[in-house]
């Protein structure tokens, strides 16, 4: 490999010394830079810098879980579109008005309660997976591990069954 040329080394070292304050030939620039600081002194301030402590891991987990819940619940959609909290339908035989939680037949629309309940099921499934992970810890007692595992399996199964039920209500011809 051939050696590097010296012109490149000279060029890189000259760029460091070529700052505007050291190479300016304007005398007014030097006067303005030196004279005010010959009689002005910065005040002596005894300010304490604020110290920020990091939040605990459980606080960060709670904030991430809350953010996840809000995202999967469709809070942004609810704020932009402003759908009603719950719908209603009239029974064709009796004429009575019944509440409706799911906007059936519309995949791209939702009531507020529909989004919150679906988001809760997603969060419940995620917490179930976390409980299953905690059940694998070797440093826990066997009874605690069994409790974590059973609660995790129950949470994941409940979230799955309810989410599939929600989809069947939302899209009547789905999986039949």
N, C-alpha and C positions, 0 to 999 in steps of 0.2 A: 504494500500500500504506500503510495507516495506521501511525503510529508505535507502538512498544510502550509499554504503560502503565508508569508509574514504580513501581507497587506490585510488579510482578514483579521488577524490578531490585533493589528494596529487600529483597524476600523472599530472593532468591538470595544477596545479600551478607550478610544476617543469619544465614544457616545456617552460613556459614563460621566466624563468631565465636561460634556457639552450641555450642561443644564443652563436654562436661560439666565439664572441669577449670576453665574460665574462668567459668562461670556458676553454679557451686555456691555456695549460701549457707550451707552447713554449716561452722561454724568448726572442728569436729573434723577435717573433711576437709583443710583447709588446714594444720592443725597436723601431722597425720600425713604430709602431703606435704612439709613443709618441715623439721621438726625432725630426723628421722633423717639427712638429708643435710647438716646443719650440722656434724656431727662425724664422720660416716662418709665415707670416701673410697674410691673403687674402687682396687684394687691396680694397679700398673703391670706389666703382663704383656707380655713380648716374645714373643708367639706368632707363628709363621710360618703363614700360611694355606697349606693344601696346594694345590699347583698341579696341575691335571689337564690333560694334553695330549690332544688329539683323536686317536683311532686313525687309522691310515693308511687310505686308500681301499680297499686290497686286504684289510685286516682286516675292514672293514665289509662288503665284497663277500663274503668267505668266511663271515661270520656270517649274512648274508642268504641265501646259497646253502645253507648247512647248515640254516637254519630252514625254507627252502622244501622241502628234501629231507625233513625230518622231517614236515612238514605233509602233503605229497602221499604219503608212505609210509604214513600212517595210524598214526603213533606213539601218538596219543591213543587211537585205537581199540584198539591193542595193549595199552596200559596199563589201560584200563577193562575190556575183555572178557577179556584174557589168553588169546588163542588159542595153540594149539601152534605151534612153530616150523615144523614140516613135518608133513604128514599121511601116512597110509599107506592102502593098499587091498590087498585080497587078490585075487589072480588066480583066477577061477573054475575054470580048467582045471587049473592046476598046484598051486594052493593056496599058492603063495609070496606073501610080503608084499612089495609094492613101494612105494617112497616116492612121495608125490604133493606137488607144490609148489603147485598151484592148486586152490582149493576150487571145483570145477566145478559149475555150476548154481546157485550162490548168489552173487548180485550184492552182497548186503549183508554178506558175511562174507569173511574172508581169513585165510590163514596169515601168519606173520611174514615168512617168506622171500618170499612173493608180494608183500607190500606193499613190502618193500625193493627187490626187483628192478623193480617197476613204477615206484617213485619214482626209482630210478637211471636208468631210461629217460627219464623226464620231465626230469630234470636234464641228462642227456646231450643231449637235444634243445635245451634252453635254452642250454647251452654252445655247441652248434653254431650257434645263431642269433647268439650273441655273437661267435663266430669269423667268421661271415659279415659282421658289422658291422665287425669289425677289418680285414677284407680290403678294405673300401672306403676306408681311410685313404690319402690321397694322399702322405703323407710317408714311407711305407714303401717298401722296395725291391720290385721286381716279383716276385722269387722268394719273398719273405716273404708278399706278398699272395696269390700262387698257393697257397702252402702253407696259409695261413689259410682260403682259400676252399675248397680241396679237403677239408681236415679238417672244416670247417663243414658242407659238403654231405654228407660221409660220416656225420657225427654225426647230422644231422637225419634222413637216410634210414634209418640203422640204428635210431634211436629210434622212428621211425614204423613201420617194418616189425615191429620187436619188440613194440611196443605193440599193433598190430593182431593179431599172433600171440597175445599174452596175452589179448586180448579174445575171440578165437576159441576159445581153450582154456577160458576162463572161462564163456563163453556159447556152447555148441556150435552153436546154430541161428542165430548172428549172421552176417549178410552171406553167406548161401549161396544 
